[in-house]
């Protein structure tokens, strides 16, 4: 158990773990930083786009079913 904890501590404190930090902008180029910001904006807008799409599809289906002709009488065949 102690070996496992020490291995985890080594991995967490290694310099390679610091290179993977998403909040560190010192080693990023401007192109990479620009793509990081664009992906953040895209992921922030995505839930609103999904909700708007579902509302639009729901309204379209409601309009389509509202315009269908209604049958006056229906009798099951026995």
Gaussian input, Z-matrix of N, CA and C with variables (Angstrom, degrees):
# hf/3-21g

backbone

0 1
 N
 C     1     B1
 C     2     B2     1     A1
 N     3     B3     2     A2     1     D1
 C     4     B4     3     A3     2     D2
 C     5     B5     4     A4     3     D3
 N     6     B6     5     A5     4     D4
 C     7     B7     6     A6     5     D5
 C     8     B8     7     A7     6     D6
 N     9     B9     8     A8     7     D7
 C    10    B10     9     A9     8     D8
 C    11    B11    10    A10     9     D9
 N    12    B12    11    A11    10    D10
 C    13    B13    12    A12    11    D11
 C    14    B14    13    A13    12    D12
 N    15    B15    14    A14    13    D13
 C    16    B16    15    A15    14    D14
 C    17    B17    16    A16    15    D15
 N    18    B18    17    A17    16    D16
 C    19    B19    18    A18    17    D17
 C    20    B20    19    A19    18    D18
 N    21    B21    20    A20    19    D19
 C    22    B22    21    A21    20    D20
 C    23    B23    22    A22    21    D21
 N    24    B24    23    A23    22    D22
 C    25    B25    24    A24    23    D23
 C    26    B26    25    A25    24    D24
 N    27    B27    26    A26    25    D25
 C    28    B28    27    A27    26    D26
 C    29    B29    28    A28    27    D27
 N    30    B30    29    A29    28    D28
 C    31    B31    30    A30    29    D29
 C    32    B32    31    A31    30    D30
 N    33    B33    32    A32    31    D31
 C    34    B34    33    A33    32    D32
 C    35    B35    34    A34    33    D33
 N    36    B36    35    A35    34    D34
 C    37    B37    36    A36    35    D35
 C    38    B38    37    A37    36    D36
 N    39    B39    38    A38    37    D37
 C    40    B40    39    A39    38    D38
 C    41    B41    40    A40    39    D39
 N    42    B42    41    A41    40    D40
 C    43    B43    42    A42    41    D41
 C    44    B44    43    A43    42    D42
 N    45    B45    44    A44    43    D43
 C    46    B46    45    A45    44    D44
 C    47    B47    46    A46    45    D45
 N    48    B48    47    A47    46    D46
 C    49    B49    48    A48    47    D47
 C    50    B50    49    A49    48    D48
 N    51    B51    50    A50    49    D49
 C    52    B52    51    A51    50    D50
 C    53    B53    52    A52    51    D51
 N    54    B54    53    A53    52    D52
 C    55    B55    54    A54    53    D53
 C    56    B56    55    A55    54    D54
 N    57    B57    56    A56    55    D55
 C    58    B58    57    A57    56    D56
 C    59    B59    58    A58    57    D57
 N    60    B60    59    A59    58    D58
 C    61    B61    60    A60    59    D59
 C    62    B62    61    A61    60    D60
 N    63    B63    62    A62    61    D61
 C    64    B64    63    A63    62    D62
 C    65    B65    64    A64    63    D63
 N    66    B66    65    A65    64    D64
 C    67    B67    66    A66    65    D65
 C    68    B68    67    A67    66    D66
 N    69    B69    68    A68    67    D67
 C    70    B70    69    A69    68    D68
 C    71    B71    70    A70    69    D69
 N    72    B72    71    A71    70    D70
 C    73    B73    72    A72    71    D71
 C    74    B74    73    A73    72    D72
 N    75    B75    74    A74    73    D73
 C    76    B76    75    A75    74    D74
 C    77    B77    76    A76    75    D75
 N    78    B78    77    A77    76    D76
 C    79    B79    78    A78    77    D77
 C    80    B80    79    A79    78    D78
 N    81    B81    80    A80    79    D79
 C    82    B82    81    A81    80    D80
 C    83    B83    82    A82    81    D81
 N    84    B84    83    A83    82    D82
 C    85    B85    84    A84    83    D83
 C    86    B86    85    A85    84    D84
 N    87    B87    86    A86    85    D85
 C    88    B88    87    A87    86    D86
 C    89    B89    88    A88    87    D87
 N    90    B90    89    A89    88    D88
 C    91    B91    90    A90    89    D89
 C    92    B92    91    A91    90    D90
 N    93    B93    92    A92    91    D91
 C    94    B94    93    A93    92    D92
 C    95    B95    94    A94    93    D93
 N    96    B96    95    A95    94    D94
 C    97    B97    96    A96    95    D95
 C    98    B98    97    A97    96    D96
 N    99    B99    98    A98    97    D97
 C   100   B100    99    A99    98    D98
 C   101   B101   100   A100    99    D99
 N   102   B102   101   A101   100   D100
 C   103   B103   102   A102   101   D101
 C   104   B104   103   A103   102   D102
 N   105   B105   104   A104   103   D103
 C   106   B106   105   A105   104   D104
 C   107   B107   106   A106   105   D105
 N   108   B108   107   A107   106   D106
 C   109   B109   108   A108   107   D107
 C   110   B110   109   A109   108   D108
 N   111   B111   110   A110   109   D109
 C   112   B112   111   A111   110   D110
 C   113   B113   112   A112   111   D111
 N   114   B114   113   A113   112   D112
 C   115   B115   114   A114   113   D113
 C   116   B116   115   A115   114   D114
 N   117   B117   116   A116   115   D115
 C   118   B118   117   A117   116   D116
 C   119   B119   118   A118   117   D117
 N   120   B120   119   A119   118   D118
 C   121   B121   120   A120   119   D119
 C   122   B122   121   A121   120   D120
 N   123   B123   122   A122   121   D121
 C   124   B124   123   A123   122   D122
 C   125   B125   124   A124   123   D123
 N   126   B126   125   A125   124   D124
 C   127   B127   126   A126   125   D125
 C   128   B128   127   A127   126   D126
 N   129   B129   128   A128   127   D127
 C   130   B130   129   A129   128   D128
 C   131   B131   130   A130   129   D129
 N   132   B132   131   A131   130   D130
 C   133   B133   132   A132   131   D131
 C   134   B134   133   A133   132   D132
 N   135   B135   134   A134   133   D133
 C   136   B136   135   A135   134   D134
 C   137   B137   136   A136   135   D135
 N   138   B138   137   A137   136   D136
 C   139   B139   138   A138   137   D137
 C   140   B140   139   A139   138   D138
 N   141   B141   140   A140   139   D139
 C   142   B142   141   A141   140   D140
 C   143   B143   142   A142   141   D141
 N   144   B144   143   A143   142   D142
 C   145   B145   144   A144   143   D143
 C   146   B146   145   A145   144   D144
 N   147   B147   146   A146   145   D145
 C   148   B148   147   A147   146   D146
 C   149   B149   148   A148   147   D147
 N   150   B150   149   A149   148   D148
 C   151   B151   150   A150   149   D149
 C   152   B152   151   A151   150   D150
 N   153   B153   152   A152   151   D151
 C   154   B154   153   A153   152   D152
 C   155   B155   154   A154   153   D153
 N   156   B156   155   A155   154   D154
 C   157   B157   156   A156   155   D155
 C   158   B158   157   A157   156   D156
 N   159   B159   158   A158   157   D157
 C   160   B160   159   A159   158   D158
 C   161   B161   160   A160   159   D159
 N   162   B162   161   A161   160   D160
 C   163   B163   162   A162   161   D161
 C   164   B164   163   A163   162   D162
 N   165   B165   164   A164   163   D163
 C   166   B166   165   A165   164   D164
 C   167   B167   166   A166   165   D165
 N   168   B168   167   A167   166   D166
 C   169   B169   168   A168   167   D167
 C   170   B170   169   A169   168   D168
 N   171   B171   170   A170   169   D169
 C   172   B172   171   A171   170   D170
 C   173   B173   172   A172   171   D171
 N   174   B174   173   A173   172   D172
 C   175   B175   174   A174   173   D173
 C   176   B176   175   A175   174   D174
 N   177   B177   176   A176   175   D175
 C   178   B178   177   A177   176   D176
 C   179   B179   178   A178   177   D177
 N   180   B180   179   A179   178   D178
 C   181   B181   180   A180   179   D179
 C   182   B182   181   A181   180   D180
 N   183   B183   182   A182   181   D181
 C   184   B184   183   A183   182   D182
 C   185   B185   184   A184   183   D183
 N   186   B186   185   A185   184   D184
 C   187   B187   186   A186   185   D185
 C   188   B188   187   A187   186   D186
 N   189   B189   188   A188   187   D187
 C   190   B190   189   A189   188   D188
 C   191   B191   190   A190   189   D189
 N   192   B192   191   A191   190   D190
 C   193   B193   192   A192   191   D191
 C   194   B194   193   A193   192   D192
 N   195   B195   194   A194   193   D193
 C   196   B196   195   A195   194   D194
 C   197   B197   196   A196   195   D195
 N   198   B198   197   A197   196   D196
 C   199   B199   198   A198   197   D197
 C   200   B200   199   A199   198   D198
 N   201   B201   200   A200   199   D199
 C   202   B202   201   A201   200   D200
 C   203   B203   202   A202   201   D201
 N   204   B204   203   A203   202   D202
 C   205   B205   204   A204   203   D203
 C   206   B206   205   A205   204   D204
 N   207   B207   206   A206   205   D205
 C   208   B208   207   A207   206   D206
 C   209   B209   208   A208   207   D207
 N   210   B210   209   A209   208   D208
 C   211   B211   210   A210   209   D209
 C   212   B212   211   A211   210   D210
 N   213   B213   212   A212   211   D211
 C   214   B214   213   A213   212   D212
 C   215   B215   214   A214   213   D213
 N   216   B216   215   A215   214   D214
 C   217   B217   216   A216   215   D215
 C   218   B218   217   A217   216   D216
 N   219   B219   218   A218   217   D217
 C   220   B220   219   A219   218   D218
 C   221   B221   220   A220   219   D219
 N   222   B222   221   A221   220   D220
 C   223   B223   222   A222   221   D221
 C   224   B224   223   A223   222   D222
 N   225   B225   224   A224   223   D223
 C   226   B226   225   A225   224   D224
 C   227   B227   226   A226   225   D225
 N   228   B228   227   A227   226   D226
 C   229   B229   228   A228   227   D227
 C   230   B230   229   A229   228   D228
 N   231   B231   230   A230   229   D229
 C   232   B232   231   A231   230   D230
 C   233   B233   232   A232   231   D231

   B1=1.4517
   B2=1.5213
   B3=1.3241
   B4=1.4641
   B5=1.5234
   B6=1.3455
   B7=1.4574
   B8=1.5309
   B9=1.3145
   B10=1.4537
   B11=1.5299
   B12=1.3192
   B13=1.4615
   B14=1.5234
   B15=1.3286
   B16=1.4647
   B17=1.5301
   B18=1.3218
   B19=1.4669
   B20=1.5213
   B21=1.3089
   B22=1.4606
   B23=1.5203
   B24=1.3159
   B25=1.4612
   B26=1.5292
   B27=1.3279
   B28=1.4561
   B29=1.5283
   B30=1.3137
   B31=1.4633
   B32=1.5248
   B33=1.3130
   B34=1.4596
   B35=1.5223
   B36=1.3171
   B37=1.4646
   B38=1.5294
   B39=1.3135
   B40=1.4526
   B41=1.5320
   B42=1.3328
   B43=1.4638
   B44=1.5293
   B45=1.3216
   B46=1.4595
   B47=1.5247
   B48=1.3168
   B49=1.4606
   B50=1.5226
   B51=1.3201
   B52=1.4656
   B53=1.5247
   B54=1.3209
   B55=1.4540
   B56=1.5235
   B57=1.3191
   B58=1.4506
   B59=1.5245
   B60=1.3096
   B61=1.4614
   B62=1.5279
   B63=1.3611
   B64=1.4600
   B65=1.5300
   B66=1.3251
   B67=1.4594
   B68=1.5301
   B69=1.3170
   B70=1.4685
   B71=1.5311
   B72=1.3319
   B73=1.4564
   B74=1.5247
   B75=1.2986
   B76=1.4572
   B77=1.5236
   B78=1.3282
   B79=1.4656
   B80=1.5254
   B81=1.3040
   B82=1.4547
   B83=1.5195
   B84=1.3236
   B85=1.4544
   B86=1.5272
   B87=1.3245
   B88=1.4633
   B89=1.5250
   B90=1.3250
   B91=1.4669
   B92=1.5287
   B93=1.3094
   B94=1.4576
   B95=1.5244
   B96=1.3067
   B97=1.4586
   B98=1.5276
   B99=1.3283
   B100=1.4615
   B101=1.5301
   B102=1.3194
   B103=1.4586
   B104=1.5292
   B105=1.3352
   B106=1.4645
   B107=1.5236
   B108=1.3147
   B109=1.4574
   B110=1.5326
   B111=1.3197
   B112=1.4630
   B113=1.5259
   B114=1.3193
   B115=1.4615
   B116=1.5227
   B117=1.3207
   B118=1.4585
   B119=1.5234
   B120=1.3231
   B121=1.4619
   B122=1.5281
   B123=1.3266
   B124=1.4622
   B125=1.5228
   B126=1.3267
   B127=1.4582
   B128=1.5198
   B129=1.3240
   B130=1.4614
   B131=1.5245
   B132=1.3137
   B133=1.4604
   B134=1.5302
   B135=1.3031
   B136=1.4607
   B137=1.5266
   B138=1.3363
   B139=1.4746
   B140=1.5272
   B141=1.3268
   B142=1.4563
   B143=1.5277
   B144=1.3134
   B145=1.4629
   B146=1.5206
   B147=1.3088
   B148=1.4685
   B149=1.5232
   B150=1.3296
   B151=1.4628
   B152=1.5243
   B153=1.3229
   B154=1.4714
   B155=1.5278
   B156=1.3098
   B157=1.4658
   B158=1.5214
   B159=1.3312
   B160=1.4626
   B161=1.5321
   B162=1.3154
   B163=1.4631
   B164=1.5230
   B165=1.3169
   B166=1.4701
   B167=1.5241
   B168=1.3153
   B169=1.4650
   B170=1.5250
   B171=1.3208
   B172=1.4621
   B173=1.5179
   B174=1.3231
   B175=1.4714
   B176=1.5204
   B177=1.3180
   B178=1.4609
   B179=1.5285
   B180=1.3228
   B181=1.4648
   B182=1.5225
   B183=1.3290
   B184=1.4564
   B185=1.5271
   B186=1.3268
   B187=1.4634
   B188=1.5297
   B189=1.3297
   B190=1.4657
   B191=1.5270
   B192=1.3287
   B193=1.4619
   B194=1.5298
   B195=1.3104
   B196=1.4497
   B197=1.5339
   B198=1.3075
   B199=1.4603
   B200=1.5286
   B201=1.3184
   B202=1.4632
   B203=1.5198
   B204=1.3346
   B205=1.4705
   B206=1.5290
   B207=1.3132
   B208=1.4611
   B209=1.5130
   B210=1.3229
   B211=1.4578
   B212=1.5223
   B213=1.3253
   B214=1.4599
   B215=1.5196
   B216=1.3251
   B217=1.4681
   B218=1.5185
   B219=1.2883
   B220=1.4536
   B221=1.5153
   B222=1.3117
   B223=1.4584
   B224=1.5273
   B225=1.3017
   B226=1.4617
   B227=1.5300
   B228=1.2880
   B229=1.4746
   B230=1.5173
   B231=1.3101
   B232=1.4594
   B233=1.4998
   A1=110.48
   A2=116.48
   A3=120.72
   A4=110.88
   A5=116.72
   A6=119.34
   A7=110.66
   A8=116.42
   A9=120.38
   A10=110.37
   A11=117.62
   A12=120.88
   A13=111.55
   A14=117.06
   A15=119.00
   A16=110.89
   A17=117.80
   A18=120.40
   A19=110.56
   A20=117.32
   A21=121.30
   A22=110.01
   A23=117.59
   A24=121.25
   A25=111.15
   A26=117.70
   A27=121.10
   A28=110.15
   A29=116.68
   A30=120.25
   A31=110.36
   A32=117.19
   A33=120.21
   A34=113.11
   A35=117.68
   A36=119.82
   A37=112.70
   A38=118.38
   A39=120.24
   A40=110.56
   A41=117.50
   A42=120.50
   A43=113.14
   A44=118.36
   A45=120.64
   A46=111.05
   A47=117.09
   A48=119.97
   A49=110.58
   A50=117.54
   A51=120.40
   A52=111.27
   A53=118.95
   A54=121.47
   A55=111.78
   A56=116.78
   A57=120.33
   A58=112.60
   A59=117.87
   A60=121.65
   A61=110.01
   A62=119.32
   A63=120.54
   A64=113.42
   A65=118.25
   A66=120.43
   A67=112.61
   A68=117.85
   A69=120.97
   A70=108.79
   A71=116.71
   A72=121.03
   A73=112.98
   A74=118.93
   A75=120.97
   A76=112.41
   A77=117.09
   A78=118.95
   A79=112.63
   A80=118.10
   A81=120.11
   A82=111.52
   A83=115.46
   A84=119.79
   A85=108.54
   A86=116.99
   A87=119.12
   A88=111.26
   A89=117.47
   A90=120.52
   A91=110.26
   A92=116.91
   A93=121.05
   A94=110.79
   A95=116.63
   A96=120.97
   A97=110.89
   A98=117.06
   A99=121.84
   A100=110.47
   A101=117.76
   A102=120.55
   A103=111.11
   A104=116.95
   A105=120.87
   A106=110.06
   A107=117.96
   A108=121.69
   A109=111.32
   A110=117.07
   A111=119.94
   A112=112.09
   A113=116.67
   A114=118.83
   A115=111.11
   A116=117.79
   A117=120.93
   A118=110.95
   A119=116.89
   A120=120.92
   A121=110.28
   A122=117.05
   A123=121.19
   A124=111.13
   A125=117.29
   A126=120.32
   A127=112.01
   A128=117.88
   A129=120.33
   A130=111.36
   A131=117.66
   A132=121.96
   A133=111.68
   A134=118.27
   A135=122.60
   A136=114.48
   A137=121.69
   A138=119.22
   A139=113.05
   A140=117.77
   A141=120.79
   A142=110.85
   A143=117.00
   A144=120.51
   A145=110.85
   A146=117.76
   A147=121.08
   A148=110.24
   A149=117.49
   A150=120.59
   A151=110.55
   A152=117.81
   A153=120.82
   A154=111.40
   A155=117.70
   A156=121.27
   A157=110.93
   A158=117.04
   A159=119.86
   A160=111.23
   A161=117.71
   A162=120.97
   A163=110.32
   A164=117.42
   A165=120.76
   A166=111.27
   A167=118.09
   A168=121.30
   A169=109.95
   A170=117.49
   A171=121.15
   A172=112.01
   A173=116.87
   A174=119.94
   A175=111.52
   A176=116.62
   A177=120.56
   A178=110.85
   A179=117.04
   A180=120.48
   A181=111.22
   A182=117.21
   A183=120.53
   A184=110.57
   A185=116.75
   A186=120.99
   A187=110.64
   A188=116.47
   A189=120.18
   A190=111.00
   A191=117.84
   A192=120.50
   A193=111.89
   A194=117.88
   A195=121.55
   A196=110.34
   A197=117.60
   A198=122.16
   A199=113.84
   A200=118.72
   A201=121.18
   A202=110.03
   A203=117.45
   A204=119.01
   A205=110.55
   A206=115.21
   A207=121.39
   A208=109.01
   A209=117.44
   A210=120.97
   A211=108.70
   A212=115.80
   A213=120.04
   A214=112.08
   A215=116.90
   A216=118.20
   A217=108.87
   A218=113.31
   A219=119.99
   A220=107.58
   A221=116.78
   A222=119.73
   A223=107.87
   A224=116.63
   A225=119.24
   A226=110.36
   A227=116.36
   A228=120.60
   A229=108.63
   A230=114.67
   A231=119.74
   A232=111.21
   D1=-39.29
   D2=-178.98
   D3=-67.50
   D4=-36.00
   D5=178.60
   D6=-65.40
   D7=-37.13
   D8=179.68
   D9=-66.22
   D10=-42.92
   D11=179.05
   D12=-65.36
   D13=-38.99
   D14=178.58
   D15=-69.39
   D16=-34.74
   D17=177.04
   D18=-66.06
   D19=-39.64
   D20=177.46
   D21=-65.79
   D22=-40.67
   D23=179.23
   D24=-64.53
   D25=-38.26
   D26=178.88
   D27=-66.59
   D28=-42.11
   D29=-179.45
   D30=-65.89
   D31=-41.31
   D32=-177.59
   D33=-71.40
   D34=-27.86
   D35=-177.91
   D36=-101.73
   D37=6.47
   D38=-179.04
   D39=-76.76
   D40=155.46
   D41=178.60
   D42=-64.05
   D43=-27.20
   D44=179.04
   D45=-64.98
   D46=-32.40
   D47=177.73
   D48=-68.10
   D49=-31.93
   D50=179.53
   D51=-71.64
   D52=-28.07
   D53=178.49
   D54=-71.42
   D55=-22.14
   D56=-178.57
   D57=-91.19
   D58=2.65
   D59=-177.74
   D60=-69.04
   D61=122.71
   D62=-177.70
   D63=-74.84
   D64=-14.24
   D65=-177.58
   D66=-92.86
   D67=-4.95
   D68=-178.19
   D69=-92.42
   D70=114.91
   D71=-177.23
   D72=-101.41
   D73=1.62
   D74=-175.02
   D75=-66.39
   D76=-36.36
   D77=-176.21
   D78=-95.93
   D79=4.24
   D80=-177.51
   D81=-90.69
   D82=141.94
   D83=173.47
   D84=-81.67
   D85=167.88
   D86=-177.77
   D87=-67.73
   D88=-32.91
   D89=178.83
   D90=-66.32
   D91=-42.67
   D92=179.33
   D93=-68.18
   D94=-38.56
   D95=177.48
   D96=-65.78
   D97=-38.50
   D98=177.51
   D99=-63.18
   D100=-43.89
   D101=179.01
   D102=-67.57
   D103=-32.58
   D104=175.91
   D105=-63.29
   D106=-44.26
   D107=179.18
   D108=-66.77
   D109=-40.87
   D110=178.87
   D111=-64.32
   D112=-40.32
   D113=178.19
   D114=-67.99
   D115=-34.16
   D116=176.68
   D117=-65.87
   D118=-42.72
   D119=178.05
   D120=-64.85
   D121=-43.23
   D122=179.40
   D123=-60.46
   D124=-45.92
   D125=-178.87
   D126=-70.70
   D127=-23.07
   D128=175.85
   D129=-76.41
   D130=-33.90
   D131=-178.30
   D132=-83.64
   D133=-23.92
   D134=-173.65
   D135=-55.09
   D136=-45.59
   D137=179.12
   D138=-61.45
   D139=-38.55
   D140=178.24
   D141=-66.15
   D142=-37.84
   D143=178.31
   D144=-66.32
   D145=-38.20
   D146=178.63
   D147=-65.61
   D148=-44.42
   D149=179.27
   D150=-63.86
   D151=-44.05
   D152=178.72
   D153=-62.61
   D154=-38.16
   D155=177.99
   D156=-65.58
   D157=-43.41
   D158=178.89
   D159=-64.06
   D160=-39.38
   D161=177.61
   D162=-64.90
   D163=-43.40
   D164=179.73
   D165=-63.94
   D166=-41.55
   D167=178.16
   D168=-65.76
   D169=-41.38
   D170=178.30
   D171=-62.12
   D172=-43.64
   D173=177.81
   D174=-64.73
   D175=-39.37
   D176=179.26
   D177=-64.46
   D178=-43.78
   D179=178.61
   D180=-65.88
   D181=-39.49
   D182=179.11
   D183=-64.01
   D184=-42.35
   D185=178.30
   D186=-64.76
   D187=-40.21
   D188=-179.20
   D189=-66.47
   D190=-42.56
   D191=179.85
   D192=-73.37
   D193=-28.26
   D194=178.60
   D195=-68.55
   D196=-32.71
   D197=-177.59
   D198=-85.01
   D199=-3.48
   D200=178.93
   D201=-71.86
   D202=144.91
   D203=176.92
   D204=-70.69
   D205=145.69
   D206=-178.80
   D207=-98.94
   D208=132.14
   D209=176.70
   D210=-79.64
   D211=135.91
   D212=-177.25
   D213=-76.49
   D214=-48.30
   D215=-177.07
   D216=-125.85
   D217=145.23
   D218=178.86
   D219=-140.81
   D220=126.48
   D221=178.99
   D222=-134.34
   D223=128.88
   D224=179.27
   D225=-73.57
   D226=144.91
   D227=177.78
   D228=-88.62
   D229=126.68
   D230=-178.83
   D231=-104.85

